[in-house]
Each structure stands twice: as structure tokens, then as C-alpha cells.
């Protein structure tokens, strides 16, 4: 056996130290998550007002793309059987049906938080605000809608207001939250100056997917025998 010199021992210890250091660096690199560069789109879907980021593409959906997504989700719900959905899923189904119905009748949704999935978490406030875009002057310019599936009713609140009454909509931040302060003020002004040009509407959706609209008065009650448009 060859004699181990001081030089050999020193070199051996140095090599072992380098190997240990390299292993430590590799371990730290594996454990440290990669950070995204500022300005790049994250892989995780993000939401900004009513614009949905498509996770795969990293681009914002247009209103038309949102409607296409809603139609796909509606078809999926009806294939599964709407009556078999959970209450939350039925609520989302109803909101999407209303959005599509309004679009088919010349109205564009201008409010935030459009539902595009059966599985989305519910949100508080106004379900939808729509603006007439087909140029028909016989229609109201704005429609503020609440969607209800089946026999669900508008709720009475502890503060004495009723869901969709005038105070609930206009004397709170709900309208501002839905469309932004500037548009909300425009709608309030129009409601004061030309009440028929801004309507509050209950949209009722049945298990067959039929949508019926009912105009509401300032107390949130249905006005009988009056067509919305």
C-alpha cells in the first residue's frame, strides 16, 4: 500500500469539499421556486373586472368569447341535467342563461364579474347590467337584472330594503361596484330624468332553460302584464 502524504490528504479533502458544495447548490436550486419576471403573464389565471384571462393563451376574452364560453357551460349543464346540479351551480346556470338571452335581444353586458363556469363562487350585489347596442330606440337604454332559477325569490334584507328595489340598487355602492362610478352616475342620472330608459328586471329561468323577464317597480315588485322589450 502506498504511503499517504500530506499533499495527497490535502487534495482529497479539497475534492470532498467541492463535491459537498456542489451538492448543496443543487439542492438549494431544486428547493427554490422560480420567480416570474416582472411584466410577464403568470401561468395562473387572473381576473380583472369583467375580463377573464385565458390560462392557456394568456389573453383577455372578448365579450363574444365570454358568450361562447357561457354557451358551452350551459350545454354541459343541460347535458348533465339542470335539476341534478347543486344550488350554486343552478344559480350560475341561470346567470349565464340571462347573459346569453340578453345578448340575443340586442343587449351587451357592461357589468363586472360575468359568470363563465358552473363552478364559479357566487358574488354579492347586482347580477348583471346591460346596455342596448342594437340601435332600437323603442328599447330601454339600460337594464339592471337579477337572475333566479326555479322558484327562488328576491330577498328581504335586515336593513328594510328588498333585493332589486330602488334603494337597494341606487342608494348603495352596488351599482358602482358593478359598472364603475362614472357609468353608475350616468345610469342614475338617466333613471331620474327618463325612468323608462332604465329598467329593473327579474330574470326567471326554469329547468328547461326557458328565460322569462319581469319588470320590477321601485319597491322590487313585479309589474304585471308589462313586457320588458
Buried (B, 14 or more C-beta within 10 A) or exposed (E): EEEEEEEEEEEEEEEEEEEEEEEEEEEEEEEEEEEEEEEEEEEEEEEEEBBBBEEEEEEBBEBEBBBBBBBEBBEEBBEEEBEEBEEEBBBBBBBBBBBBBBBEBBBBBBBBBBBBBBEBEEEEBBBBBBBBEEEEEEBBBBBBBBBBBEEBEBEEEEEEBBBBBBBBBBEBEBBBBBBBEEBBEBBBEBBEEEEEBBBBBBBBBBBEBEBEBBBBEBEBBBEEEEEBB
